[in-house]
Amino acid sequence: MAEVDIAPNFGAELKDGWKPVNAWVSNGISWLDEIQQFYRDRSVIEKEYSQKLSGLAKKYFEKKAKRSSPLSVGDTPSVTPGSLESASMTTWAVQLTTLESRAAEHDKFANQLVSSLAEPLRNLAARYEDLRKQHAEYAAKLEKERDGAYTDLKKSKGKYDSVCQEVENRRKKTESSFDYGKTKAQGQYQSQLGEMRNIKNTYLITINVTNKQKERYYHEYVPELLDSMQGLSESRTARLNNIWSTAAVLENQTMANSTQLLQHLSNEIPRNNPVLDSMMFVRHNAVQWQDPLDFGFEPSPVWLDDDTMASDPASKTFLMNILTKSKDSLVGLRKECDARRREVEGAKRVRQAIREGKDKRDEVEVVRGQFHNQEMLHESERKKTTAEVEVSTITSNVGDVSIGAKNHAFKNQTFKIPTNCDLCGDRIWGLSAKGLSCEECGFTCHTKCELKVPADCPGELNKEQRKTAKAERQAAAQAQQATPAPATNGAGGGGGSGPPGLQRSDTMGSMNTLSSGYAASAHRSVSGTTARSSVVEDGPAPPHKIGSATRAHRMVAPPPATMASPTATSGDTEGKMLYAYQANGDGEISVPEGQDFALLEPDDGSGWIKIKPSSFGASAGLVPASYVELAPTSSPFESRPARPISTASGSTTSLTGSDTATSKPPGAKKQGPAVAPRRGAKKVKHVEAMYTYSAANPGETDMEEGEKMVLLQPDQGDGWCEVESRGGRGVVPASWVREV
């Protein structure tokens, strides 16, 4: 056997050369079908003796001439081989020459050609082709993962640019707003700024992860795959040598007069070292290649920034949670990688023993098991690499922020009753009722808020301590929503706060488009509801304030003195226009400011009423209910004591839009409120009372079990809703009614 000068390694020398290697190996495997077909053809020809053997040899010499170059150096060699052929092709030529020298065959040998050569070759080609396809699928998966990492990085970059644009929009809105709007805009700007920092950090982490995965793709994954393909090709050649040796033995036994020629053939076949074909392929396909450049941080075109990770408290909390999760996963991933690696190394040793003739197991099955373990090892190493890069990136930029952290023992939970997030204060209920709950202290939050929760778990708490802690967290969350964080300078999270801006209570939240001019839910917040003083039978307890030390009356905005009676009949009520209105659609009418009218159809919940102006010849039509002032009529509210004025709003803005002398310059034209949607655009909803309820406070209304009512304002998160019942218009517990 010829000595090999070098031991070529596809992974080390061809780098990113999967396509030519795959094509070359595929050619070699498909060539097995051609060889086994040759033996089948020869079996037929052997029956016709020597006159057919010469034609067969000539036929396959021509085939060999066509396949010589692809099988020797591949389909697209970088160096032209000339007339040079691989060792396998040379050995094949010796067989054809031997065939030309033979003149006789008999039937036994023809049968042996099919049973001992053609069928094993067909099975061998099918098994090696199956292995090659697995390699190809794995290569496609690697490329898809690489492209997916690039796509994720691109998406992260686009998300970062988008959030930067949103921060810039919030900043511009802050500059252009005033009074309460400015405070609200500042809060939104700070919230968006924190979100931008988190997304920026995620973008930086994604860059490092992508670079690491790219490096491993070109220096580990693809080279290992190419080495496996090289081993597959060499194994195929070795098995092909065994088939050829068998053919030579059969031929030697059958043809005594060809002993000398067959002996020469037998001596030539072992010289076809599998490494020789690989060496020739490598020498004719090696090209210049270099690593792709690493990715770098690209600042957003609308937000000047650098590649420094944000280190403000909120960002550190976000990074601390990522760091903790990555650290926790590393231990298990490392053990899993070590176990998989030992299995892969064991399979490689078995393959080597099979090649050396020390092991009689089926090499194809061994390769199949090795390939499965290699794929599982790859998955584990990808996860481990990601976790290691996350840990190193965070610790190198902001230090080990997980030291001393007391993380919450969160567990996935589906909340079946209204529950608020202890971090952001928003509701965890309805279609998005899935969230997290700490098993020790009872901290609840959205799944999206998990990485923003500080690691300050107080440990296991009893029931009373949990209720107290829950109330404190909700109060803090509500206070954080109401009071925006101070502005910071720069994207890194540092900087001092700016001068305090003007603050103004929310009056817009208490306005709606109903003719009453107020919304009963304006001040029924979670922290503003109290326990009921009256006991109601056959029904759940009304909403009450959680964690309240004293029982206080609910405060809601009072109805204006001119509120129309819910039971007024058409044509009984009169009023006048507070603002001029210009008709914009069918059925509407234009009415000047101060015009008296008669009410024909009251507001049905759509925000519109039908009136007939008192001027001569005027026609009836629709106008916005918020543009009118109705004359007082008999109402169930008149028999009740006046509801206390809400103290939740410090605004001096009138609900009817009549500003003070300082709110607008003299002579300025009065501007009406926003026009409600057209009638029919909003479908009136009805609810049915599940229990009997008696009003105990101003602004509430009575209802009987089974009574159907019009829903005017749904639950705003405080457990109350506004309805119109037989007892009049007012609020009732939202959990005591159901939609019909």
VOGU-3710 file (C-alpha; in Angstrom, 3 decimals, decimal comma):
1> maevdiapnf> 0,000/0,000/0,000  1,284/3,416/-0,936  2,429/5,670/1,902  0,594/8,976/2,197  2,773/12,073/2,432  0,142/14,123/4,289  -2,971/13,477/6,314  -5,435/16,009/4,893  -8,131/17,463/7,109  -11,112/18,969/5,313
11> gaelkdgwkp> -12,223/21,082/8,271  -8,821/22,679/8,733  -7,936/23,189/5,080  -11,221/23,825/3,276  -12,910/26,031/5,941  -16,280/27,075/4,559  -16,210/24,503/1,749  -19,381/22,571/2,424  -20,867/22,821/-1,079  -17,916/21,379/-3,034
21> vnawvsngis> -17,310/18,728/-0,385  -20,970/17,711/-0,397  -21,012/17,524/-4,191  -17,819/15,465/-4,204  -19,070/13,004/-1,587  -22,411/12,791/-3,382  -20,606/11,927/-6,607  -18,710/9,186/-4,802  -21,862/7,676/-3,330  -23,793/7,859/-6,578
31> wldeiqqfyr> -20,821/6,217/-8,213  -21,551/3,112/-6,093  -24,825/2,696/-7,948  -22,954/2,858/-11,186  -20,505/0,189/-10,046  -23,225/-2,149/-8,810  -25,070/-1,662/-12,082  -21,826/-2,562/-13,793  -21,756/-5,905/-11,994  -25,376/-6,561/-12,910
41> drsviekeys> -24,667/-5,786/-16,530  -21,596/-7,927/-16,378  -23,630/-10,788/-14,926  -25,800/-10,731/-18,051  -22,861/-10,350/-20,345  -20,937/-13,123/-18,600  -23,540/-15,521/-19,915  -22,659/-14,515/-23,444  -18,971/-15,105/-22,832  -16,111/-13,272/-24,313
51> qklsglakky> -17,831/-11,547/-27,270  -19,797/-9,369/-24,840  -16,987/-8,715/-22,368  -15,015/-6,511/-24,759  -18,052/-4,333/-25,488  -18,742/-3,962/-21,786  -15,192/-2,914/-21,010  -15,287/-0,329/-23,797  -18,616/1,021/-22,543  -17,347/1,585/-19,016
61> fekkakrssp> -14,062/2,996/-20,160  -16,127/5,719/-21,822  -18,128/6,232/-18,644  -14,934/6,411/-16,662  -13,588/9,097/-18,984  -16,645/11,243/-18,273  -16,618/10,669/-14,519  -12,905/10,777/-13,987  -12,604/14,515/-13,346  -15,663/14,965/-11,056
71> lsvgdtpsvt> -14,743/11,890/-9,023  -11,101/12,840/-8,764  -11,198/16,587/-8,051  -14,899/17,515/-7,854  -17,227/19,481/-10,110  -15,611/22,893/-9,687  -11,881/22,474/-8,910  -9,777/25,583/-8,350  -6,843/23,868/-10,121  -7,256/21,972/-13,423
81> pgslesasmt> -6,047/18,365/-12,943  -5,159/17,731/-16,599  -4,953/13,997/-17,293  -4,265/13,167/-13,654  -6,692/10,704/-12,043  -7,334/9,747/-8,469  -6,150/6,472/-6,992  -9,667/5,061/-7,083  -10,025/5,859/-10,774  -6,671/4,270/-11,481
91> twavqlttle> -7,707/1,117/-9,669  -10,953/1,094/-11,604  -8,994/1,298/-14,841  -7,011/-1,778/-13,825  -10,242/-3,687/-13,406  -11,494/-2,706/-16,847  -8,176/-3,691/-18,388  -8,402/-7,051/-16,655  -11,910/-7,440/-18,025  -10,683/-6,877/-21,578
101> sraaehdkfa> -8,127/-9,654/-21,116  -10,733/-12,193/-20,137  -12,467/-14,247/-22,763  -14,672/-16,598/-20,861  -17,128/-16,591/-18,023  -19,688/-19,083/-16,825  -23,074/-18,985/-15,237  -22,006/-19,548/-11,659  -19,783/-16,512/-11,706  -22,600/-14,491/-13,270
111> nqlvsslaep> -24,917/-15,443/-10,395  -22,207/-14,620/-7,862  -21,775/-11,161/-9,420  -25,373/-10,301/-8,549  -25,623/-11,906/-5,116  -22,144/-11,085/-3,780  -21,392/-7,749/-5,442  -24,344/-5,874/-6,955  -26,774/-6,227/-4,047  -24,227/-5,285/-1,336
121> lrnlaaryed> -23,205/-2,286/-3,433  -26,821/-1,152/-3,790  -27,406/-1,471/-0,057  -24,120/0,265/0,671  -24,931/3,160/-1,665  -28,379/3,600/-0,079  -26,962/3,652/3,438  -24,160/6,060/2,590  -26,567/8,304/0,693  -28,806/8,369/3,760
131> lrkqhaeyaa> -25,843/9,420/5,882  -24,859/12,063/3,354  -28,390/13,495/3,389  -28,246/13,679/7,168  -24,998/15,618/6,859  -26,633/17,889/4,277  -29,647/18,496/6,519  -27,341/19,264/9,408  -25,359/21,678/7,226  -28,570/23,392/6,173
141> klekerdgay> -29,579/23,609/9,810  -26,236/25,164/10,720  -26,608/27,701/7,936  -30,179/28,427/8,976  -29,067/28,926/12,556  -26,298/31,245/11,399  -28,687/33,211/9,178  -31,219/33,177/11,994  -28,638/34,691/14,329  -27,909/37,353/11,719
151> tdlkkskgky> -31,656/37,962/11,330  -32,130/38,179/15,099  -29,329/40,699/15,251  -30,917/42,680/12,436  -34,284/42,552/14,196  -32,667/43,627/17,446  -31,036/46,504/15,596  -34,363/47,470/14,021  -36,104/47,226/17,385  -33,413/49,389/18,912
161> dsvcqevenr> -33,771/51,994/16,143  -37,545/51,917/16,558  -37,431/52,420/20,320  -34,883/55,214/19,878  -37,252/56,884/17,448  -40,047/56,487/19,971  -37,867/58,047/22,699  -37,181/60,988/20,407  -40,904/61,342/19,717  -41,631/61,268/23,455
171> rkktessfdy> -38,974/63,904/24,040  -40,456/66,188/21,371  -43,910/65,653/22,829  -42,582/66,631/26,266  -41,202/69,873/24,855  -44,467/70,734/23,110  -46,842/69,877/25,995  -47,759/71,963/29,024  -49,466/71,763/32,402  -50,668/68,266/33,190
181> gktkaqgqyq> -49,922/67,074/29,688  -46,276/67,959/30,210  -46,079/65,902/33,416  -47,718/62,970/31,705  -45,471/63,347/28,663  -42,416/63,452/30,924  -43,518/60,219/32,598  -44,053/58,556/29,238  -40,699/59,851/28,037  -38,885/58,429/31,068
191> sqlgemrnik> -40,700/55,112/30,737  -39,793/54,911/27,045  -36,206/55,896/27,863  -35,924/52,977/30,293  -37,370/50,641/27,693  -34,812/51,939/25,173  -31,968/51,153/27,547  -33,188/47,605/28,041  -33,547/47,065/24,304  -30,125/48,593/23,747
201> ntylitinvt> -28,599/46,188/26,273  -30,375/43,318/24,588  -29,000/44,531/21,232  -25,439/44,611/22,616  -25,826/41,143/24,062  -27,212/39,881/20,742  -24,174/41,306/18,948  -21,772/39,362/21,153  -23,854/36,203/20,950  -24,048/36,449/17,153
211> nkqkeryyhe> -20,300/37,011/16,842  -19,577/34,033/19,057  -22,002/31,808/17,201  -20,526/32,970/13,892  -17,028/32,154/15,105  -18,072/28,703/16,210  -19,945/28,156/12,946  -16,860/28,748/10,818  -14,255/27,257/13,174  -16,066/24,382/14,849
221> yvpelldsmq> -19,399/23,421/13,379  -18,560/23,504/9,662  -15,006/22,056/10,077  -16,381/19,191/12,169  -19,042/18,578/9,543  -16,427/18,581/6,765  -14,244/16,169/8,737  -17,250/13,895/9,136  -17,898/14,087/5,389  -14,245/13,282/4,751
231> glsesrtarl> -14,548/10,258/7,010  -17,727/9,239/5,229  -16,037/9,435/1,827  -13,010/7,535/3,017  -15,216/4,923/4,660  -17,097/4,547/1,384  -13,852/4,037/-0,451  -12,743/1,442/2,100  -15,998/-0,466/1,769  -15,769/-0,206/-2,005
241> nniwstaavl> -12,318/-1,741/-1,795  -13,831/-4,675/0,088  -16,421/-5,164/-2,665  -13,744/-5,018/-5,309  -11,625/-7,501/-3,395  -14,605/-9,845/-3,244  -15,128/-9,490/-6,977  -11,473/-10,251/-7,550  -11,669/-13,348/-5,370  -14,752/-14,614/-7,169
251> enqtmanstq> -13,177/-13,926/-10,487  -9,971/-15,650/-9,420  -11,874/-18,729/-8,329  -13,925/-18,914/-11,494  -11,271/-18,229/-14,057  -8,277/-20,377/-13,538  -6,754/-19,245/-16,830  -6,869/-15,576/-15,672  -4,987/-16,180/-12,442  -2,098/-13,962/-13,400
261> llqhlsneip> -4,288/-11,033/-14,481  -6,501/-11,350/-11,436  -3,488/-11,502/-9,157  -2,307/-8,234/-10,624  -5,788/-6,765/-10,022  -5,777/-8,004/-6,433  -2,448/-6,316/-5,854  -3,661/-3,051/-7,345  -6,884/-2,707/-5,353  -5,306/-2,475/-1,841
271> rnnpvldsmm> -3,093/0,310/-3,112  -6,168/2,487/-3,356  -5,726/4,136/0,029  -8,880/6,119/0,912  -6,699/9,036/1,956  -5,251/9,354/-1,561  -8,564/10,449/-3,090  -9,084/12,982/-0,303  -5,571/14,330/-0,719  -6,037/14,850/-4,446
281> fvrhnavqwq> -9,402/16,537/-3,929  -7,930/18,886/-1,320  -4,985/19,900/-3,493  -7,250/20,787/-6,412  -9,902/22,644/-4,358  -7,961/24,632/-1,747  -8,581/28,411/-2,098  -7,747/31,563/-0,155  -10,216/32,163/2,669  -10,494/34,446/5,695
291> dpldfgfeps> -12,912/34,908/8,584  -15,864/37,266/8,082  -15,547/40,502/10,044  -17,110/40,711/13,518  -20,243/42,727/14,061  -20,053/46,016/15,912  -22,457/48,356/17,651  -24,265/50,668/15,245  -25,880/53,713/16,901  -29,350/54,681/15,859
301> pvwldddtma> -29,423/57,509/13,290  -31,965/59,348/15,449  -30,381/58,695/18,853  -26,732/59,536/19,463  -25,289/56,785/21,612  -22,216/54,633/22,165  -21,630/50,968/22,946  -21,597/51,504/26,710  -24,216/49,417/28,494  -26,806/51,357/30,502
311> sdpasktflm> -26,103/51,115/34,238  -28,935/53,014/35,889  -30,798/51,160/38,689  -33,620/49,935/36,462  -31,165/48,716/33,815  -29,024/47,001/36,463  -32,092/45,181/37,731  -32,841/44,029/34,174  -29,226/42,895/33,680  -29,115/41,245/37,114
321> niltkskdsl> -32,093/39,056/36,233  -30,525/38,066/32,908  -27,217/37,339/34,668  -28,893/35,206/37,330  -30,783/33,124/34,767  -27,638/32,623/32,668  -25,543/31,609/35,694  -28,161/29,129/36,857  -28,313/27,469/33,443  -24,526/27,227/32,960
331> vglrkecdar> -23,953/24,446/35,517  -26,430/22,064/33,932  -25,340/22,942/30,404  -21,680/22,259/31,167  -22,475/18,842/32,609  -24,670/18,040/29,639  -21,947/19,123/27,193  -19,320/16,991/28,969  -21,571/13,927/28,861  -22,383/14,394/25,167
341> rrevegakrv> -18,746/15,006/24,322  -17,702/11,746/25,983  -20,289/9,872/23,913  -19,019/11,451/20,705  -15,400/10,664/21,522  -16,343/7,072/22,324  -18,055/6,695/18,947  -14,965/8,092/17,200  -12,765/5,517/18,921  -15,109/2,739/17,837
351> rqairegkdk> -14,971/3,972/14,207  -11,180/3,967/14,316  -11,171/0,438/15,714  -13,528/-0,683/12,929  -11,185/0,766/10,282  -8,224/-1,002/11,852  -10,127/-4,288/11,854  -10,253/-4,522/15,664  -14,027/-4,143/15,914  -16,642/-6,042/13,920
361> rdevevvrgq> -19,573/-3,677/14,477  -21,375/-1,982/11,603  -19,628/1,315/10,956  -22,735/2,881/9,401  -24,738/2,334/12,595  -21,852/3,639/14,686  -21,704/6,768/12,531  -25,455/7,188/12,870  -25,209/7,120/16,674  -22,191/9,428/16,643
371> fhnqemlhes> -23,998/11,881/14,420  -27,018/11,949/16,739  -24,810/12,624/19,771  -22,906/15,250/17,791  -26,147/17,067/17,032  -27,268/16,958/20,674  -23,832/18,214/21,745  -24,147/21,048/19,276  -27,491/22,131/20,742  -26,123/22,101/24,291
381> erkkttaeve> -22,958/23,971/23,328  -24,960/26,668/21,557  -26,995/27,258/24,705  -23,862/27,185/26,857  -22,078/29,636/24,577  -25,014/32,028/24,703  -25,153/31,867/28,514  -21,369/32,335/28,854  -21,345/35,329/26,537  -24,271/36,874/28,409
391> vstitsnvgd> -22,495/36,422/31,743  -19,157/37,742/30,478  -20,773/40,681/28,668  -22,741/41,819/31,707  -19,971/41,280/34,279  -17,351/43,010/32,137  -19,545/46,077/31,677  -21,445/46,552/34,935  -19,839/43,986/37,239  -21,406/40,962/38,901
401> vsigaknhaf> -24,707/42,607/39,830  -26,128/39,265/40,999  -24,006/39,237/44,178  -26,220/39,585/47,239  -29,415/39,385/45,191  -32,420/37,722/46,765  -34,357/36,562/43,762  -38,054/35,809/43,883  -39,057/32,180/43,495  -41,392/32,875/40,590
411> knqtfkiptn> -43,827/30,261/39,362  -46,121/30,475/36,353  -49,708/31,093/37,365  -53,043/31,860/35,744  -55,005/34,441/37,725  -58,735/33,715/37,754  -59,621/36,852/39,730  -58,606/40,442/38,994  -55,014/40,880/40,168  -52,680/43,822/39,696
421> cdlcgdriwg> -48,998/43,598/38,833  -46,895/44,573/41,873  -44,301/46,179/39,608  -46,214/48,267/37,066  -49,634/48,323/38,750  -51,520/47,184/35,629  -54,185/44,486/35,688  -53,345/40,785/35,190  -56,721/39,490/34,111  -58,845/38,617/31,120
431> lsakglscee> -57,288/37,110/28,037  -53,785/37,892/29,340  -54,346/36,426/32,810  -51,100/34,462/32,785  -48,366/35,862/34,980  -45,863/34,988/37,703  -46,178/34,678/41,462  -43,410/34,349/44,067  -43,930/31,193/46,109  -42,386/32,786/49,220
441> cgftchtkce> -43,588/36,404/49,474  -46,524/36,385/47,018  -45,081/39,017/44,629  -47,210/38,973/41,438  -46,266/40,410/38,079  -46,744/40,079/34,337  -44,501/37,663/32,498  -43,132/40,651/30,578  -42,225/42,368/33,878  -40,201/39,444/35,273
451> lkvpadcpge> -36,803/40,772/34,182  -37,608/44,221/35,643  -38,425/42,980/39,159  -35,718/43,895/41,745  -34,129/40,981/43,607  -35,414/42,015/47,039  -37,512/39,030/48,070  -38,062/39,283/51,863  -38,378/35,528/52,162  -41,333/33,438/53,216
461> lnkeqrktak> -44,229/35,528/54,587  -47,403/34,517/56,358  -50,877/35,465/55,114  -51,092/38,782/56,984  -47,578/39,812/55,989  -48,375/39,019/52,368  -51,500/41,206/52,478  -49,538/44,078/54,015  -46,709/43,703/51,514  -49,222/43,495/48,655
471> aerqaaaqaq> -50,844/46,772/49,712  -47,466/48,495/49,996  -46,368/47,260/46,564  -49,598/48,359/44,932  -49,329/51,790/46,553  -45,759/52,100/45,333  -46,741/50,972/41,825  -49,604/53,481/41,684  -47,330/56,238/42,984  -44,728/55,351/40,373
481> qatpapatng> -47,353/55,572/37,619  -48,606/58,921/38,895  -45,166/60,468/39,445  -42,749/60,167/36,494  -39,088/59,478/37,163  -36,720/62,482/36,943  -35,146/63,076/33,576  -31,717/61,581/33,069  -28,890/62,789/30,923  -27,531/60,428/28,317
491> agggggsgpp> -28,418/56,896/27,472  -26,157/55,328/30,066  -28,623/55,852/32,879  -26,684/58,552/34,725  -27,427/62,219/35,092  -29,314/64,405/37,492  -32,919/65,430/37,531  -34,171/68,588/35,916  -36,239/71,292/37,592  -39,651/70,165/38,804
501> glqrsdtmgs> -42,392/70,786/36,264  -45,935/71,956/36,899  -48,202/69,168/38,153  -51,925/68,948/37,573  -54,499/66,372/38,585  -56,220/64,345/35,892  -59,526/65,951/34,958  -59,769/64,451/31,471  -60,132/61,016/33,009  -63,396/62,069/34,583
511> mntlssgyaa> -64,957/63,250/31,308  -66,738/61,242/28,672  -69,046/61,875/25,770  -72,235/61,102/27,665  -74,785/63,893/28,161  -74,328/63,662/31,927  -70,961/65,346/31,513  -69,194/63,069/33,960  -67,989/59,485/34,277  -68,815/57,700/37,470
521> sahrsvsgtt> -65,571/55,768/37,249  -63,397/58,867/37,224  -62,003/58,372/40,731  -62,842/54,753/41,475  -59,235/53,606/41,439  -57,866/50,590/43,261  -56,641/52,748/46,101  -59,847/54,801/46,180  -62,507/52,154/46,737  -63,643/51,276/50,250
531> arssvvedgp> -65,685/48,634/52,000  -69,445/49,073/51,843  -71,187/50,146/55,038  -74,380/48,255/54,288  -74,860/44,507/54,166  -76,479/43,066/51,024  -77,856/39,542/51,012  -77,293/36,841/48,375  -74,348/38,504/46,685  -70,577/38,901/46,887
541> apphkigsat> -69,073/41,775/48,814  -68,713/44,992/46,808  -65,182/46,133/45,946  -63,258/47,586/48,900  -59,921/49,174/49,477  -57,130/46,656/50,045  -54,963/47,301/53,050  -56,951/50,395/54,146  -56,698/51,192/57,828  -59,869/53,307/57,924
551> rahrmvappp> -63,171/52,973/56,090  -63,857/56,041/53,980  -66,694/56,909/51,614  -66,067/56,528/47,910  -65,507/59,849/46,135  -66,896/60,219/42,609  -67,449/63,271/40,441  -70,957/64,707/41,100  -73,437/65,051/38,239  -73,991/68,617/37,014
561> atmasptats> -77,104/70,378/38,214  -78,486/70,352/34,690  -78,111/66,610/34,099  -81,011/65,227/32,082  -83,231/62,714/33,762  -82,651/59,162/32,492  -86,396/58,657/32,474  -87,267/61,838/30,565  -89,666/61,313/27,719  -89,305/62,765/24,249
571> gdtegkmlya> -90,334/66,403/24,014  -90,565/66,997/27,825  -87,061/68,382/28,324  -85,697/71,693/27,144  -82,176/73,028/27,045  -79,768/75,295/25,268  -76,558/74,938/23,261  -73,347/75,596/25,227  -71,339/75,707/21,985  -72,076/76,247/18,337
581> yqangdgeis> -72,114/73,042/16,283  -71,677/72,609/12,512  -73,320/69,534/10,979  -70,855/67,013/9,459  -73,098/64,158/8,383  -76,563/62,902/7,536  -79,169/63,480/10,255  -77,141/66,206/11,999  -78,107/69,890/12,172  -76,133/73,102/12,600
591> vpegqdfall> -77,059/75,040/15,754  -75,615/78,380/17,024  -74,328/78,888/20,545  -77,051/79,711/23,115  -79,900/78,332/20,948  -82,857/76,980/22,956  -84,338/73,641/21,902  -86,733/70,850/22,823  -85,334/67,351/23,475  -86,893/64,755/21,189
601> epddgsgwik> -84,661/61,726/21,838  -82,313/61,475/24,869  -78,761/60,096/24,770  -78,870/56,299/24,295  -75,218/55,794/25,155  -73,841/56,845/21,749  -73,073/60,423/22,857  -75,747/62,033/20,602  -79,253/63,463/21,244  -82,041/64,509/18,879
611> ikpssfgasa> -83,412/68,058/19,356  -85,725/70,578/17,679  -84,488/74,216/17,899  -87,084/76,768/19,105  -86,394/79,127/16,182  -89,152/79,353/13,561  -88,882/76,855/10,705  -85,952/74,964/12,227  -85,840/71,215/11,572  -84,999/68,486/14,091
621> glvpasyvel> -81,700/66,638/14,033  -78,742/65,176/15,937  -76,172/67,153/17,972  -73,427/65,975/20,384  -74,750/65,507/23,926  -71,593/67,131/25,337  -72,424/70,398/23,488  -75,725/71,020/25,293  -77,048/71,956/28,710  -80,379/70,352/29,618
631> aptsspfesr> -82,948/71,957/31,890  -83,370/70,119/35,256  -86,148/67,523/35,400  -87,428/65,117/37,967  -84,718/62,552/38,671  -84,198/59,789/41,188  -81,039/61,626/42,209  -83,035/64,563/43,592  -84,410/62,516/46,468  -80,908/61,547/47,536
641> parpistasg> -78,450/63,668/49,504  -75,931/65,450/47,350  -72,818/63,408/46,594  -69,595/64,959/47,950  -67,383/66,774/45,522  -64,421/64,687/44,382  -61,136/65,608/45,991  -59,075/63,563/43,573  -58,712/66,387/41,083  -56,981/69,637/41,742
651> sttsltgsdt> -57,818/71,030/38,330  -59,807/74,251/37,943  -61,142/73,234/34,514  -64,954/73,118/34,314  -66,601/69,930/33,047  -68,857/72,005/30,800  -65,925/73,764/29,259  -66,530/77,226/30,815  -62,981/78,273/31,619  -62,085/81,092/33,982
661> atskppgakk> -60,966/84,487/32,786  -57,355/83,421/33,054  -57,788/80,268/30,974  -58,201/82,088/27,643  -57,848/85,655/26,391  -60,880/87,974/26,263  -62,860/87,807/23,053  -61,615/84,324/22,157  -64,202/81,997/20,569  -65,447/79,227/22,817
671> qgpavaprrg> -64,278/75,798/21,648  -66,588/72,845/22,178  -65,453/69,396/23,387  -64,555/66,571/21,037  -67,574/65,297/19,113  -68,754/61,838/20,116  -68,942/59,067/17,480  -71,977/58,898/15,230  -75,038/57,079/16,479  -74,802/53,418/15,612
681> akkvkhveam> -70,967/53,465/15,505  -70,939/52,233/19,110  -73,355/49,456/19,969  -75,244/49,920/23,236  -74,412/47,092/25,664  -76,826/45,638/28,207  -76,103/43,846/31,456  -78,238/41,715/33,765  -78,147/41,967/37,568  -77,140/38,684/39,187
691> ytysaanpge> -78,024/39,920/42,715  -80,226/42,559/44,342  -78,276/45,681/45,283  -79,357/48,741/47,314  -77,445/51,980/46,848  -75,857/53,291/50,059  -73,733/56,191/48,787  -74,441/59,105/46,430  -73,776/58,300/42,789  -74,857/54,635/43,159
701> tdmeegekmv> -78,143/53,130/41,982  -80,444/50,281/42,983  -80,967/47,129/40,976  -83,095/43,992/41,292  -81,917/40,455/40,574  -82,620/39,621/36,919  -83,113/43,286/35,946  -81,696/44,213/32,539  -79,865/47,566/32,381  -77,937/49,681/29,858
711> llqpdqgdgw> -74,172/49,609/30,411  -72,878/53,190/30,212  -69,311/52,761/31,490  -67,587/49,370/31,963  -65,293/48,508/34,848  -62,196/50,731/34,730  -60,204/48,519/37,085  -61,779/49,523/40,440  -64,594/46,922/40,496  -67,469/49,343/39,647
721> cevesrggrg> -69,401/50,020/36,453  -71,955/52,709/35,488  -75,407/51,579/34,367  -78,868/52,974/33,685  -81,524/50,985/35,583  -85,097/51,487/36,678  -83,704/53,308/39,710  -81,850/55,765/37,506  -78,263/56,239/36,368  -75,458/55,339/38,754
731> vvpaswvrev> -72,736/52,857/39,620  -73,044/49,258/40,824  -70,444/46,537/41,616  -69,108/45,183/38,319  -68,894/41,619/39,667  -72,653/41,660/40,440  -73,686/42,026/36,780  -73,053/40,122/33,569  -73,296/41,103/29,934  -76,284/39,889/27,916
//
